[in-house]
């Protein structure tokens, strides 16, 4: 699993590098034909990883209920994310892969409620959740790369 944790961490560093020079206005801009923005995508990745890995394992999330409701699958931005909020999202975005690796290595994930994703993949254990999450993050990296050309 070490490679999967490394991929998650490096992918997240890459995402933040790609958007590093953008203003909050650019990060919050929803281009014509889209229903979300770069900031939403970053926060959505944070929330989704927590849900896939922790919620379905019956463990507490490291993000708030409000954050989950705002950035869960099927939502779209209802208001701009502030600079302060985005700094907190970025902090968690970088820190939580390390926590996931530590929790996995400390064998905290002892059960898992199976979950079928929107692409019809059934996740039945934490290892599968981690692998699927990396696939999901790759999809959103592609979306972010497309959005950055339009903002």
Secondary structure, DSSP 8 states (H G I E B T S, - for coil): -HHHHHHHHHHHHHHHHHHTT--HHHHH---TT-S--HHHHHHHHHHHHHHHHTGGGT---SS-HHHHHHHSTT---SS---HHHHHHHHHHHHHHHHHHHHHHHTT-------EE-TTS-EE-SHHHHHHHHHHHHHHHHHHHHHHHTT-
